Amino acid sequence: MGQASSQAVANGHSAAKPIGMLVAAVGVVYGDIGTSPLYTLKEVFSGGYGVPVNHDGVLGILALIFWSLIWVVSIKYMMFVLRADNQGEGGIMALTALARRAAAGHAKLRTLLVVCGLIGAALFYGDSMITPAISVLSAIEGLGLAFDGIDHWVVPLSLIVLVALFLIQRHGTARIGILFGPIMVTWFLVLGALGVYGISQHPEVLQAMNPVWGVRFFMVHPGMGVTILGAVVLALTGAEALYADMGHFGRKPIARAWFILVLPALVLNYFGQGALLLGDPEAARNPFYLLAPSWALIPLVGLSTMATVIASQAVISGAFSLTRQAIQLGYIPRMHIQHTSSAEQGQIYIGAVNWALMVGVILLVIGFESSGALASAYGVAVTGTMLMTTILVSAVMLLLWKWPPILAVPVLLGFLLVDGLYFAANVPKIIQGGAFPVIAGIALFVLMTTWKRGKQLLVERLDEGGLPLPIFISSIRVQPPHRVQGTAVFLTARPDAVPHALLHNLLHNQVLHEQVVLLTVVYEDIPRVPPQRRFDVDSYGEGFFRVILHFGFTDEPDVPEALKLCHLDDLNFSPMRTTYFLSRETVIASKLEGMARWRELLFAFMLKNANGNLRFFNLPLNRVIELGTQVEM
């Protein structure tokens, strides 16, 4: 989501061209929800839920879909969630940072909100695997209607398309990104045209706009009512993309694209498929493709494949964006982030995430073999993330915006009720094949919490043997060591204590540089920190300085570039006079109080394989000295 949107902006769309921004938003933000008509009604009527393909059944389901789109997307996301921007940025991690700031004075609530954010982020990764698999499978399955005996080729062809998509990620998608908008606009126009064609055959289907049909469906089928929401929610997949891509497009283009093009096209297509089912109940096996005239089937399969590839690209790029934000906020080990565009900072590629997603997608396609079977696994991750978003937004509305509870609480309860019903309807899917995203989410949640807690314990262990900086400087005055020319920069998590690398250097080399800088990098709960607020500098005398660099969770942490902003006469950060000293800790699991031993071993493994400070902070290779130390956890 995030990077694909960047490429749209990078390719010439700007605030001065509202039409261009609207087209770009359509191409990036709505790929996922825009391909939902491929499989939603097919799953509802052919997925084993027992929904009767008759007049009342069709109108009842259409009413549920229509009012779900209105309540969840049009009202919840457009009117409320999109307003919860973190300096213009959206997405579950940006919202978590905002909620964490809102609950600054409530420690337990702050912890609870962070846990909700991490759960939502973990489930998003599960969604990032399922979306490409189910979307491409559902598109390729249209070939089975056009050519007899080709069904056994659906899985191999889907794998070829998906593997090719993951292989091109490292090269960036800026060149093809310019096509995303026009292709998706064409897709939504085709959806609308097919819908109008179907509705013209049975106009009575428009009665489903009356919510009474949805209520009647629940009354006539009380046992099936909540359960069927597990299939209806497929029409809402991708709603999180509206929020996640807000930082690249802004709220207005996203909202305008939804109300002007996307919502009408989706509603028309769903109602067109419903009209087809009123006339031919047998079409329930694939109402999307059977809605099209026979001559348009092959072109429609081609267009569907392109649309699902774009939807998949958006989710993959969103996983890259989410990972970078989580790294900056300290919840995921540092990874190598490759920039695929020299013009747009948002264009990134993270190899570890890309290959992990590819393996997960391949296993899903091979394991489930069809979009119908995969739909049983879909929804758990989506509804879980939506529920966590609602909880976080509730905290922001009440604590940060300070909305009157008499106005906010009824609305928030309505959101929580609907999201809770959708999530409850998807819980049974866990034993029907939906365990995959849940297991993936649990594993990622454990990894993120272990990394965060492990880093905290590591700092505490290092502090136990740390030497306070004032005492150290006093000893330097009494017994001054030999000073050499240049500036030494010691990266440390605690600016008030002497870094271990400094003590080791003094112990072994018996020298200090003329200027000694204790550098601490701090990540704020905001997307970007302006240059004028980038650094704080304190002088301790004897050539010692404390420098704190502030970065946002979307900033590029380029330390040498940031230090150029420190215009002080006593400090000289010229490249050939500056040496960076890093400390690399090796963690040894022990019986000390902290985490469970298996978590300590897990943290030690992650720390060993994390990307080092040298590459992460863009330090010059020939000006870095790394000193190691062992720490018992």
C-alpha positions as CSV (number, residue, x, y, z in Angstrom):
1,M,0.0,0.0,0.0
2,G,2.4,2.6,1.2
3,Q,5.1,2.4,-1.4
4,A,2.8,1.9,-4.3
5,S,1.2,5.1,-3.3
6,S,4.6,6.8,-3.2
7,Q,5.2,5.8,-6.8
8,A,2.0,7.4,-7.9
9,V,3.0,10.6,-6.3
10,A,6.5,10.3,-7.7
11,N,5.2,9.9,-11.2
12,G,3.8,13.4,-11.4
13,H,0.6,13.5,-9.3
14,S,0.5,16.5,-7.1
15,A,-1.9,18.5,-5.0
16,A,-2.1,20.9,-7.9
17,K,-3.7,18.2,-10.1
18,P,-6.7,16.9,-8.2
19,I,-7.8,14.6,-11.1
20,G,-4.3,13.1,-11.2
21,M,-4.3,12.5,-7.4
22,L,-7.8,11.0,-7.6
23,V,-6.7,8.6,-10.3
24,A,-3.5,7.7,-8.4
25,A,-5.5,7.1,-5.2
26,V,-7.9,4.7,-7.1
27,G,-4.9,2.8,-8.5
28,V,-3.2,2.3,-5.1
29,V,-5.7,2.6,-2.3
30,Y,-8.6,0.6,-3.7
31,G,-6.9,-2.3,-5.4
32,D,-7.8,-4.7,-2.5
33,I,-11.4,-3.8,-1.9
34,G,-11.9,-3.2,-5.6
35,T,-11.2,-6.9,-6.4
36,S,-13.6,-8.2,-3.7
37,P,-16.5,-8.7,-6.2
38,L,-14.5,-11.5,-7.7
39,Y,-15.2,-13.8,-4.8
40,T,-17.6,-12.3,-2.3
41,L,-21.0,-13.4,-3.6
42,K,-19.4,-16.6,-4.9
43,E,-18.3,-17.5,-1.3
44,V,-21.6,-16.4,0.2
45,F,-23.8,-18.7,-1.9
46,S,-21.3,-21.5,-2.7
47,G,-19.2,-21.6,0.4
48,G,-21.3,-24.0,2.4
49,Y,-23.2,-21.5,4.5
50,G,-26.6,-22.7,3.3
51,V,-27.8,-19.4,2.1
52,P,-30.8,-20.0,-0.2
53,V,-30.4,-18.6,-3.7
54,N,-33.9,-17.1,-3.9
55,H,-35.5,-13.7,-3.9
56,D,-35.3,-13.1,-0.1
57,G,-31.8,-14.6,0.3
58,V,-30.3,-12.6,-2.5
59,L,-31.8,-9.3,-1.3
60,G,-30.9,-10.0,2.3
61,I,-27.3,-10.6,1.5
62,L,-27.1,-7.5,-0.8
63,A,-28.6,-5.4,1.9
64,L,-25.9,-6.6,4.4
65,I,-23.2,-5.9,1.9
66,F,-24.5,-2.4,0.9
67,W,-25.0,-1.2,4.5
68,S,-21.7,-2.7,5.6
69,L,-20.0,-0.6,2.9
70,I,-21.9,2.4,4.1
71,W,-21.3,2.0,7.8
72,V,-17.8,0.6,7.9
73,V,-16.1,2.3,5.0
74,S,-18.2,5.4,4.3
75,I,-18.9,6.4,7.9
76,K,-16.3,4.8,10.1
77,Y,-13.2,5.1,7.9
78,M,-14.1,8.2,5.8
79,M,-15.6,10.3,8.5
80,F,-13.7,9.2,11.6
81,V,-10.6,7.0,11.1
82,L,-9.1,9.2,8.3
83,R,-9.2,12.1,10.7
84,A,-6.9,10.3,13.1
85,D,-3.8,11.2,11.2
86,N,-0.4,11.4,12.8
87,Q,0.9,14.5,11.1
88,G,-0.7,13.3,7.9
89,E,0.5,9.7,8.2
90,G,-1.9,6.8,8.6
91,G,-1.8,3.0,9.2
92,I,-1.9,0.8,12.3
93,M,1.6,1.7,13.5
94,A,1.1,5.4,13.0
95,L,-2.2,5.1,14.9
96,T,-0.5,3.2,17.7
97,A,2.1,6.0,18.1
98,L,-0.8,8.5,18.2
99,A,-2.7,6.5,20.8
100,R,0.4,5.9,22.9
101,R,0.9,9.7,23.0
102,A,-2.8,10.2,23.9
103,A,-2.5,7.8,26.9
104,A,0.8,9.3,28.1
105,G,-0.6,9.8,31.6
106,H,-2.1,6.4,31.9
107,A,0.6,3.7,32.1
108,K,-1.6,0.6,32.0
109,L,-3.9,2.0,29.3
110,R,-0.8,3.0,27.3
111,T,0.5,-0.6,27.5
112,L,-2.9,-2.0,26.5
113,L,-3.1,0.3,23.5
114,V,0.4,-0.7,22.4
115,V,-0.6,-4.4,22.6
116,C,-3.7,-3.7,20.5
117,G,-1.5,-2.0,17.9
118,L,1.0,-4.8,17.8
119,I,-1.9,-7.4,17.4
120,G,-3.3,-5.4,14.5
121,A,0.1,-5.1,12.9
122,A,0.8,-8.8,13.3
123,L,-2.6,-9.7,11.8
124,F,-1.9,-7.3,8.9
125,Y,1.1,-9.4,7.9
126,G,-1.2,-12.5,7.7
127,D,-3.5,-10.5,5.5
128,S,-0.5,-9.5,3.4
129,M,-0.1,-13.2,2.5
130,I,-3.7,-14.1,1.9
131,T,-4.7,-11.1,-0.2
132,P,-2.3,-11.9,-3.2
133,A,-3.2,-15.6,-3.0
134,I,-7.0,-15.2,-3.0
135,S,-7.1,-12.3,-5.4
136,V,-4.9,-13.9,-8.2
137,L,-6.5,-17.3,-7.7
138,S,-10.0,-15.8,-8.1
139,A,-8.9,-14.0,-11.3
140,I,-7.2,-17.0,-12.9
141,E,-10.2,-19.2,-12.1
142,G,-12.2,-17.3,-14.8
143,L,-10.2,-19.2,-17.4
144,G,-12.0,-22.4,-16.3
145,L,-15.3,-20.8,-17.5
146,A,-13.8,-19.9,-20.9
147,F,-11.9,-23.1,-21.6
148,D,-13.0,-26.6,-20.6
149,G,-10.5,-28.8,-18.9
150,I,-8.1,-26.0,-17.9
151,D,-9.0,-26.1,-14.2
152,H,-5.8,-28.0,-13.3
153,W,-3.8,-25.1,-14.7
154,V,-5.2,-22.5,-12.3
155,V,-2.7,-23.2,-9.5
156,P,0.4,-23.3,-11.7
157,L,-0.6,-20.1,-13.5
158,S,-1.4,-18.3,-10.3
159,L,2.0,-19.3,-8.9
160,I,3.8,-18.0,-12.0
161,V,2.0,-14.6,-11.7
162,L,2.7,-14.3,-8.0
163,V,6.3,-15.4,-8.0
164,A,7.0,-13.0,-10.9
165,L,5.4,-10.2,-8.8
166,F,7.7,-10.9,-5.8
167,L,10.7,-11.2,-8.0
168,I,10.3,-7.7,-9.5
169,Q,10.0,-6.0,-6.0
170,R,13.7,-5.5,-5.6
171,H,13.9,-3.5,-8.8
172,G,11.1,-1.1,-7.7
173,T,7.7,-0.6,-9.3
174,A,8.0,3.0,-10.3
175,R,7.9,2.2,-14.1
176,I,4.7,0.2,-13.9
177,G,3.3,2.3,-11.1
178,I,2.2,5.0,-13.6
179,L,-0.2,2.4,-15.1
180,F,-1.9,1.5,-11.8
181,G,-4.3,4.4,-11.8
182,P,-5.7,4.1,-15.3
183,I,-6.0,0.3,-15.1
184,M,-7.9,0.5,-11.9
185,V,-10.1,3.3,-13.2
186,T,-10.9,1.1,-16.2
187,W,-11.6,-1.8,-13.8
188,F,-14.1,0.2,-11.7
189,L,-15.8,1.5,-14.9
190,V,-16.1,-2.1,-16.1
191,L,-17.5,-3.2,-12.7
192,G,-20.1,-0.5,-12.9
193,A,-21.0,-1.3,-16.6
194,L,-21.4,-5.0,-15.8
195,G,-23.6,-4.1,-12.8
196,V,-25.9,-1.9,-14.9
197,Y,-26.2,-4.7,-17.4
198,G,-27.3,-7.1,-14.8
199,I,-29.6,-4.7,-13.0
200,S,-31.3,-3.9,-16.2
201,Q,-32.4,-7.6,-16.4
202,H,-34.0,-7.6,-12.9
203,P,-34.4,-4.0,-11.6
204,E,-36.2,-5.3,-8.5
205,V,-32.8,-6.1,-7.1
206,L,-32.5,-2.4,-6.2
207,Q,-35.0,-3.1,-3.3
208,A,-32.0,-4.4,-1.4
209,M,-30.9,-0.8,-0.6
210,N,-33.7,-1.0,2.0
211,P,-32.0,-2.2,5.3
212,V,-35.2,-4.0,6.2
213,W,-34.1,-6.9,3.9
214,G,-31.0,-7.3,6.0
215,V,-33.0,-7.3,9.2
216,R,-35.5,-9.8,7.7
217,F,-32.6,-12.1,6.8
218,F,-31.4,-12.2,10.4
219,M,-35.0,-12.8,11.6
220,V,-35.7,-15.6,9.1
221,H,-32.2,-17.2,9.5
222,P,-31.3,-16.6,13.2
223,G,-28.7,-19.3,13.3
224,M,-27.1,-18.3,10.0
225,G,-27.3,-14.5,10.6
226,V,-24.0,-13.9,12.4
227,T,-22.2,-16.8,10.7
228,I,-22.8,-15.4,7.2
229,L,-21.1,-12.2,8.2
230,G,-17.9,-14.2,7.9
231,A,-18.5,-14.2,4.1
232,V,-20.1,-10.8,3.8
233,V,-16.9,-9.2,5.3
234,L,-15.0,-10.2,2.2
235,A,-16.6,-7.2,0.6
236,L,-14.8,-5.0,3.1
237,T,-11.3,-6.4,2.7
238,G,-8.8,-3.6,2.0
239,A,-10.6,-1.0,4.1
240,E,-7.4,-0.6,6.1
241,A,-5.7,0.6,2.9
242,L,-7.8,3.7,3.0
243,Y,-6.1,4.7,6.2
244,A,-2.7,3.4,5.6
245,D,-2.2,5.4,2.4
246,M,-3.4,8.7,3.7
247,G,0.1,10.0,4.2
248,H,0.8,9.9,0.4
249,F,-2.6,11.2,-0.9
250,G,-4.3,13.0,1.9
251,R,-7.9,12.4,3.1
252,K,-9.7,14.4,0.4
253,P,-8.5,12.5,-2.7
254,I,-9.2,9.2,-1.0
255,A,-12.7,10.2,0.1
256,R,-13.5,11.7,-3.3
257,A,-12.4,8.6,-5.2
258,W,-14.5,6.5,-2.9
259,F,-17.7,8.4,-3.2
260,I,-17.3,9.4,-6.9
261,L,-16.2,6.2,-8.4
262,V,-15.4,3.2,-6.2
263,L,-18.5,3.0,-4.0
264,P,-20.9,3.4,-6.9
265,A,-19.0,0.8,-9.0
266,L,-18.9,-1.8,-6.2
267,V,-22.6,-1.3,-5.4
268,L,-23.6,-1.6,-9.0
269,N,-21.5,-4.7,-9.5
270,Y,-22.8,-6.5,-6.4
271,F,-26.4,-5.6,-7.3
272,G,-25.7,-6.8,-10.9
273,Q,-24.5,-10.1,-9.6
274,G,-27.5,-10.3,-7.4
275,A,-29.8,-9.6,-10.4
276,L,-28.1,-12.5,-12.2
277,L,-28.7,-14.8,-9.4
278,L,-32.4,-13.9,-9.3
279,G,-32.7,-15.0,-12.9
280,D,-30.3,-17.9,-12.7
281,P,-29.6,-19.5,-9.3
282,E,-27.1,-21.8,-10.9
283,A,-24.8,-18.8,-11.6
284,A,-23.8,-18.9,-7.9
285,R,-20.8,-21.0,-8.8
286,N,-19.1,-17.8,-10.2
287,P,-21.5,-14.9,-10.5
288,F,-18.9,-12.3,-11.3
289,Y,-17.6,-13.9,-14.5
290,L,-21.0,-15.3,-15.5
291,L,-22.4,-11.7,-15.3
292,A,-20.3,-10.8,-18.4
293,P,-21.3,-11.6,-22.0
294,S,-19.5,-14.6,-23.3
295,W,-17.5,-12.5,-25.8
296,A,-16.1,-10.4,-22.9
297,L,-15.0,-13.3,-20.7
298,I,-11.3,-13.5,-21.9
299,P,-10.7,-9.7,-21.8
300,L,-12.3,-9.7,-18.4
301,V,-10.0,-12.4,-17.1
302,G,-7.0,-10.4,-18.4
303,L,-8.3,-7.2,-16.8
304,S,-9.1,-9.1,-13.5
305,T,-5.6,-10.5,-13.4
306,M,-4.0,-7.0,-13.8
307,A,-6.3,-5.6,-11.1
308,T,-5.4,-8.4,-8.7
309,V,-1.7,-8.0,-9.3
310,I,-2.1,-4.3,-8.5
311,A,-4.0,-5.1,-5.4
312,S,-1.3,-7.6,-4.4
313,Q,1.4,-5.0,-5.1
314,A,-0.4,-2.5,-2.8
315,V,-0.5,-5.0,0.1
316,I,3.2,-6.0,-0.4
317,S,4.3,-2.4,-0.4
318,G,2.2,-1.8,2.6
319,A,4.0,-4.6,4.4
320,F,7.3,-2.8,3.6
321,S,6.0,0.5,5.0
322,L,4.6,-1.1,8.1
323,T,7.9,-2.9,8.7
324,R,10.0,0.3,8.4
325,Q,7.7,2.1,10.8
326,A,7.9,-0.8,13.3
327,I,11.7,-0.8,13.0
328,Q,11.8,3.0,13.8
329,L,9.5,2.6,16.7
330,G,11.6,-0.3,18.1
331,Y,9.3,-3.3,17.7
332,I,11.2,-5.1,15.0
333,P,14.9,-5.8,14.6
334,R,16.7,-3.6,12.1
335,M,16.7,-4.9,8.5
336,H,18.4,-3.8,5.4
337,I,16.2,-1.3,3.7
338,Q,16.9,-0.7,0.0
339,H,15.6,2.4,-1.7
340,T,14.3,1.7,-5.2
341,S,13.9,5.3,-6.3
342,S,16.3,8.2,-6.2
343,A,13.4,10.6,-6.4
344,E,11.0,9.3,-3.8
345,Q,12.0,8.4,-0.3
346,G,8.9,6.2,0.2
347,Q,10.0,3.7,-2.5
348,I,11.7,1.0,-0.4
349,Y,12.3,-2.7,-0.6
350,I,13.0,-5.1,2.4
351,G,14.3,-8.4,1.2
352,A,13.5,-10.4,4.3
353,V,9.9,-9.3,4.3
354,N,9.5,-9.9,0.6
355,W,10.8,-13.5,0.6
356,A,8.9,-14.3,3.8
357,L,5.6,-13.1,2.2
358,M,6.4,-15.0,-1.0
359,V,6.9,-18.3,0.8
360,G,3.7,-17.7,2.7
361,V,1.7,-17.0,-0.4
362,I,3.1,-20.0,-2.3
363,L,2.2,-22.3,0.7
364,L,-1.3,-20.8,0.8
365,V,-1.9,-21.3,-3.0
366,I,-0.6,-24.9,-2.9
367,G,-2.4,-25.7,0.3
368,F,-5.8,-24.3,-0.5
369,E,-5.8,-24.6,-4.3
370,S,-8.9,-22.4,-4.9
371,S,-10.2,-19.0,-3.9
372,G,-13.3,-20.6,-2.4
373,A,-11.2,-22.8,0.0
374,L,-8.9,-19.9,0.8
375,A,-11.9,-17.7,1.6
376,S,-12.3,-19.9,4.7
377,A,-9.0,-18.5,6.0
378,Y,-9.8,-14.9,4.9
379,G,-11.5,-12.5,7.2
380,V,-9.9,-13.4,10.6
381,A,-6.9,-11.2,10.0
382,V,-8.9,-8.4,8.3
383,T,-11.6,-8.2,11.0
384,G,-9.0,-8.4,13.8
385,T,-7.1,-5.5,12.4
386,M,-10.3,-3.5,11.9
387,L,-11.3,-4.1,15.5
388,M,-7.9,-3.0,16.8
389,T,-8.1,0.1,14.7
390,T,-11.5,1.0,16.3
391,I,-10.1,0.5,19.8
392,L,-7.1,2.8,19.1
393,V,-9.3,5.4,17.4
394,S,-11.6,5.4,20.4
395,A,-8.6,6.3,22.7
396,V,-7.5,9.0,20.3
397,M,-11.1,10.5,20.1
398,L,-11.6,10.5,23.9
399,L,-8.1,11.3,25.3
400,L,-6.4,13.3,22.5
401,W,-9.3,15.1,20.8
402,K,-11.3,15.2,24.0
403,W,-14.6,14.7,22.3
404,P,-17.6,14.9,24.7
405,P,-18.3,11.3,25.8
406,I,-22.0,11.9,25.3
407,L,-21.3,12.3,21.5
408,A,-18.3,10.0,21.0
409,V,-19.3,6.9,23.1
410,P,-22.5,6.0,21.2
411,V,-20.7,6.2,17.8
412,L,-17.7,4.2,19.1
413,L,-20.0,1.6,20.6
414,G,-21.7,1.2,17.2
415,F,-18.3,0.7,15.5
416,L,-17.2,-1.8,18.2
417,L,-20.5,-3.7,17.9
418,V,-20.3,-4.1,14.1
419,D,-16.5,-4.9,14.2
420,G,-17.1,-7.3,17.1
421,L,-19.9,-9.1,15.2
422,Y,-17.7,-9.5,12.1
423,F,-14.8,-10.7,14.2
424,A,-17.0,-13.2,16.0
425,A,-18.4,-14.5,12.7
426,N,-14.8,-15.2,11.6
427,V,-13.7,-17.0,14.7
428,P,-15.1,-20.3,13.6
429,K,-12.9,-20.0,10.5
430,I,-9.9,-20.6,12.6
431,I,-10.6,-24.3,12.7
432,Q,-11.8,-24.4,9.1
433,G,-8.5,-23.2,7.7
434,G,-8.2,-19.7,9.1
435,A,-5.6,-20.8,11.6
436,F,-2.8,-19.7,9.2
437,P,-3.1,-16.0,9.6
438,V,-3.8,-16.4,13.3
439,I,-0.7,-18.6,13.8
440,A,1.4,-16.1,11.7
441,G,0.0,-13.2,13.8
442,I,0.7,-14.9,17.1
443,A,4.3,-15.7,16.0
444,L,4.9,-12.1,14.8
445,F,3.3,-10.7,18.0
446,V,5.7,-12.9,20.1
447,L,8.7,-11.7,18.0
448,M,7.8,-8.0,18.3
449,T,7.1,-8.1,22.1
450,T,10.3,-10.2,22.7
451,W,12.4,-7.8,20.7
452,K,11.0,-4.7,22.5
453,R,11.3,-6.3,26.0
454,G,14.8,-7.7,25.2
455,K,16.1,-4.3,24.1
456,Q,14.8,-2.8,27.4
457,L,16.5,-5.5,29.4
458,L,19.7,-5.1,27.4
459,V,19.8,-1.4,28.3
460,E,19.1,-2.2,32.0
461,R,22.0,-4.8,32.1
462,L,24.4,-2.4,30.5
463,D,23.4,0.3,32.9
464,E,24.2,-1.9,35.9
465,G,27.9,-1.7,35.1
466,G,27.7,1.7,33.6
467,L,29.9,4.6,34.8
468,P,28.1,8.0,35.3
469,L,29.4,10.5,32.8
470,P,30.2,13.3,35.4
471,I,32.4,11.0,37.4
472,F,34.2,9.9,34.3
473,I,34.9,13.5,33.2
474,S,36.1,14.4,36.7
475,S,38.6,11.5,36.5
476,I,39.8,12.8,33.1
477,R,40.5,16.2,34.6
478,V,42.6,14.6,37.4
479,Q,44.5,12.1,35.1
480,P,44.2,13.4,31.5
481,P,45.0,10.8,28.9
482,H,46.7,11.4,25.7
483,R,44.4,13.3,23.3
484,V,44.6,12.9,19.5
485,Q,43.2,15.1,16.8
486,G,39.7,14.6,15.4
487,T,36.2,13.8,16.6
488,A,35.1,10.5,18.1
489,V,31.3,9.8,17.9
490,F,30.1,7.0,20.3
491,L,26.6,5.8,19.7
492,T,24.9,5.0,23.0
493,A,21.3,4.4,24.1
494,R,21.9,6.3,27.4
495,P,23.5,9.7,27.0
496,D,24.1,10.2,30.8
497,A,26.4,7.1,31.1
498,V,29.8,6.3,29.6
499,P,29.4,4.0,26.6
500,H,31.2,0.6,26.8
501,A,32.9,1.3,23.5
502,L,34.5,4.5,25.0
503,L,35.8,2.6,28.1
504,H,37.2,-0.2,25.9
505,N,38.9,2.3,23.6
506,L,40.5,4.2,26.5
507,L,41.5,0.9,28.2
508,H,43.1,-0.7,25.2
509,N,44.4,2.3,23.2
510,Q,45.1,4.7,26.1
511,V,44.0,7.7,24.0
512,L,41.0,10.1,23.7
513,H,40.0,12.3,20.7
514,E,40.0,16.0,21.1
515,Q,36.2,16.1,20.7
516,V,34.2,13.2,22.2
517,V,30.5,13.1,21.2
518,L,28.0,10.8,22.9
519,L,25.4,10.4,20.3
520,T,21.9,9.1,21.1
521,V,19.2,8.6,18.4
522,V,15.7,9.1,19.6
523,Y,12.6,8.1,17.6
524,E,9.5,10.2,18.2
525,D,5.9,9.2,18.0
526,I,5.5,11.4,14.9
527,P,6.2,10.7,11.2
528,R,8.8,13.4,10.6
529,V,10.9,15.7,12.7
530,P,11.7,19.1,11.1
531,P,15.4,20.0,10.6
532,Q,15.3,22.8,13.2
533,R,14.3,20.2,15.8
534,R,16.6,17.5,14.6
535,F,19.2,17.8,17.4
536,D,20.0,18.8,21.0
537,V,23.6,19.6,22.0
538,D,25.1,19.9,25.5
539,S,28.7,20.6,26.4
540,Y,30.3,18.9,29.4
541,G,33.7,20.5,29.1
542,E,37.0,18.7,28.5
543,G,35.9,18.2,24.9
544,F,32.9,16.1,25.8
545,F,29.5,16.8,24.1
546,R,26.1,15.1,24.3
547,V,24.2,15.1,21.0
548,I,20.6,13.8,20.7
549,L,19.3,13.3,17.2
550,H,15.5,13.2,16.8
551,F,13.9,11.2,14.0
552,G,10.3,10.4,13.1
553,F,9.2,6.9,12.3
554,T,9.2,7.7,8.5
555,D,12.4,9.7,8.5
556,E,15.6,8.3,7.0
557,P,18.1,7.9,9.9
558,D,21.2,9.3,8.1
559,V,23.4,10.2,11.0
560,P,26.3,11.9,9.1
561,E,23.9,14.0,7.2
562,A,22.0,15.0,10.4
563,L,25.3,15.9,12.2
564,K,26.0,18.5,9.5
565,L,23.2,20.5,11.0
566,C,25.2,20.9,14.3
567,H,26.9,24.2,13.6
568,L,29.1,24.7,16.6
569,D,32.6,26.2,16.7
570,D,33.8,23.5,19.1
571,L,32.6,20.6,17.0
572,N,34.0,19.5,13.7
573,F,32.2,16.7,11.9
574,S,34.2,16.8,8.7
575,P,34.2,13.3,7.2
576,M,38.0,12.8,7.3
577,R,38.3,13.9,11.0
578,T,35.3,12.0,12.4
579,T,35.5,8.4,13.6
580,Y,32.4,6.5,14.7
581,F,32.7,3.9,17.5
582,L,30.0,1.3,17.8
583,S,29.3,-1.3,20.4
584,R,28.0,-4.7,19.4
585,E,26.5,-6.7,22.3
586,T,26.4,-10.5,22.4
587,V,23.6,-11.7,24.6
588,I,24.0,-14.8,26.7
589,A,20.8,-16.3,28.1
590,S,21.1,-16.8,31.9
591,K,18.9,-17.4,35.0
592,L,18.8,-13.7,35.8
593,E,15.3,-12.3,36.3
594,G,14.0,-11.0,33.0
595,M,12.3,-13.1,30.3
596,A,11.7,-16.8,29.9
597,R,14.8,-18.6,28.8
598,W,13.3,-19.5,25.4
599,R,12.5,-15.8,24.8
600,E,16.1,-14.8,25.8
601,L,17.4,-17.3,23.3
602,L,15.0,-15.9,20.7
603,F,16.1,-12.4,21.4
604,A,19.8,-13.4,21.2
605,F,19.2,-14.9,17.8
606,M,17.3,-11.8,16.5
607,L,20.0,-9.5,17.9
608,K,22.8,-11.5,16.2
609,N,21.0,-11.3,12.9
610,A,19.7,-7.8,13.1
611,N,21.1,-5.2,10.7
612,G,23.9,-3.3,12.4
613,N,24.1,0.4,13.2
614,L,26.7,0.9,10.5
615,R,24.3,0.3,7.6
616,F,21.2,1.4,9.3
617,F,22.5,4.9,10.2
618,N,24.4,5.2,6.9
619,L,27.8,5.5,8.5
620,P,30.9,5.7,6.3
621,L,32.5,2.2,6.1
622,N,36.0,3.4,6.4
623,R,35.4,5.6,9.5
624,V,33.8,3.0,11.8
625,I,35.4,1.0,14.7
626,E,33.2,-1.6,16.3
627,L,33.9,-3.0,19.8
628,G,32.1,-6.0,21.2
629,T,30.9,-6.9,24.7
630,Q,29.0,-9.9,26.2
631,V,25.9,-9.3,28.3
632,E,24.0,-11.8,30.4
633,M,20.3,-11.5,30.2
